[in-house]
């Protein structure tokens, strides 16, 4: 039966759950519907909603997945439930410290390969975990908390604003080994997006779809960046044309630098202090704005009064003209007019000559 274009769809979280219940990837769902993986990801996060034929196909696919899940539940025989020993629950601080101790050492070395700066690598990882502690309920429920922190650290490390900071205007001392210097120099010559894609794929070991998702690019774009980055490195170091050798050299380069992250307790404490400082600063700034606005309203006039301009002398006006003495011809004409009759035909008709 063909569904209407306005076929109801389950909530975004339910769409994702149905797909995972049948062990399907977003790429497989995208191939069935005829869209890209990024489109399926947007549907499952609720950013966009399918329209027209794609909505029908997506609704039919989800309905079939729900039916398969229901059949699987019915076919499963009930098994006796054996109570498992109760595991001690971790406090939020303990869970954060466990994640930090597991991810921070390797993440500092990865960020060093990304930036070539030791202090910036430590600062980026510290800021990323401070932000994770501020948003810990959301980060703890994320499917990949380590990926969340890694993406945040990479974004902070690659920010172009660091070039304006005085402490980062000059390059740091390069590695002691000549081969390590050549590899690090070749890495830093790559564009940031190419460098990040290469590090995630050949350094961290993510697959291509995961690399594309973390770099917010399509899978073909990520593959293109990876190909160009490998070719650029092979020009300087031909022995690294093999991906296995490249992965080994990246791990060796990151391990040679003695980079240590601060203790998790220090990170949490500094993050809480910074949060309190900015919260108080925001409150003080808001109070100052409210006070200034109130003072302005109390002291401002209720109506506008135009200012009086200062008096100025008017210049350039011609003086008033007065009658002057008559000339001789004018006096004769005046006398003639006075001697003539005031009324009569002579005044109307011309006199004969």
Buried (B, 14 or more C-beta within 10 A) or exposed (E): EEEEEEBEBBEBEEBBBBBBBBEBEBEEBBEBBEBBBBBBBBBBEEEEEBEEEBBBBBBBBBBEBBEEBEEEEEEEEEEEEEEEEEEEEEEEEEBBBEBBEEBBBBBBBBBBBBBBBBEBBBBBBBBBBBBBBBEBEEBBEEEEBBBBBBBBBBEBBBEEEBEEEEEBEEEEEEBEEEEBEBBBEBBBEBEBBBBBBBBBBBBBEBEBBBBBBBBEBBBEBBBBBBEBBBEBBBEEBEEBEEEEEBBEBBBEBBEEBEBEBBEBEEBBBBBEEEBEEEEEEEEEEEEEEEEEEEEEEEEEEEEEEEEEEEEEEEEEEEEEEEEEEEEEEEEEEEEEEEEEEEEEEEEEEEEEE
